[in-house]
Amino acid sequence: MQHEQDLTPAQRELERELRTLAARPGQIDAIAAAFAAGQRSQRRKVRVWRSAAGGCLLIAAASFLVPQTRTVRNVPAVTNVPLVVETSPSPAPHVSDQSLLILQQAISRRGVDALPESHLPSVRSIASNETL
């Protein structure tokens, strides 16, 4: 109580005013508190990922700046080599009379009547084989 006797009148008035103040009940938003806690808990992981991505970016940028070394081999120049080309008559490839090129040429020369007969089986023979 000795401290109360050493107070100035202004300090005593402040003390009286402070005693009249009452604490208000706190209002905590549970969702906001949980969200803030989740953000704080994940900050370290986010920083690790950001730093890893930044490191990869720096490595990629540095790889473009580093000149590529090319090895040049001393290959002796070949000069005055005679070129020998042997030609032999090649047999003409066998072209089917049903090929698209042959059919187009036949139609352009003689019309649709010049088309050869097809080698397809008749519809009746296919239908009789399916019923068996």
KAVENVEN-V194251 format. One record per backbone hydrogen bond with DSSP energy under -0.5 kcal/mol. CO is the residue of the C=O (numbers start at 1). NH is the residue of the N-H. E is the energy in kcal/mol with one decimal. If there is no record, write none. Layout:
co={CO & CO}
nh={NH & NH}
e={E & E}
This chain:
co={1 & 2 & 4 & 8 & 9 & 10 & 11 & 12 & 13 & 14 & 15 & 16 & 17 & 18 & 26 & 28 & 29 & 30 & 31 & 32 & 33 & 34 & 35 & 36 & 37 & 38 & 39 & 42 & 43 & 44 & 45 & 46 & 47 & 48 & 49 & 50 & 51 & 52 & 53 & 54 & 55 & 56 & 57 & 58 & 59 & 60 & 61 & 62 & 70 & 71 & 73 & 74 & 77 & 80 & 82 & 83 & 84 & 85 & 86 & 93 & 94 & 96 & 99 & 100 & 101 & 102 & 103 & 104 & 105 & 106 & 107 & 111 & 112 & 122 & 123 & 124 & 125 & 126 & 127 & 128}
nh={5 & 6 & 7 & 12 & 13 & 14 & 15 & 16 & 17 & 18 & 19 & 20 & 21 & 21 & 28 & 30 & 33 & 34 & 35 & 36 & 37 & 38 & 39 & 40 & 41 & 42 & 43 & 46 & 47 & 48 & 49 & 50 & 51 & 52 & 53 & 54 & 55 & 56 & 57 & 58 & 59 & 60 & 61 & 62 & 63 & 64 & 65 & 66 & 72 & 73 & 75 & 76 & 79 & 82 & 84 & 85 & 86 & 87 & 88 & 95 & 96 & 99 & 103 & 104 & 105 & 106 & 107 & 108 & 109 & 110 & 111 & 114 & 115 & 126 & 127 & 128 & 129 & 130 & 131 & 132}
e={-0.9 & -0.9 & -0.8 & -2.2 & -2.0 & -2.0 & -2.2 & -2.2 & -2.1 & -2.3 & -1.8 & -1.1 & -0.7 & -0.6 & -0.6 & -0.8 & -2.3 & -2.2 & -2.4 & -2.5 & -2.2 & -2.3 & -2.3 & -2.3 & -2.0 & -1.3 & -0.7 & -2.2 & -2.4 & -2.2 & -2.3 & -2.6 & -2.6 & -2.3 & -2.6 & -2.4 & -2.4 & -2.3 & -2.1 & -2.3 & -2.4 & -2.4 & -2.5 & -2.5 & -2.0 & -1.0 & -1.1 & -1.7 & -0.6 & -0.6 & -1.2 & -0.6 & -0.7 & -0.6 & -0.6 & -0.6 & -0.5 & -0.6 & -0.5 & -0.5 & -0.5 & -1.6 & -2.3 & -2.4 & -2.3 & -2.3 & -2.2 & -2.3 & -1.8 & -2.6 & -1.6 & -1.3 & -1.6 & -1.3 & -2.4 & -2.2 & -1.4 & -1.4 & -1.2 & -0.6}
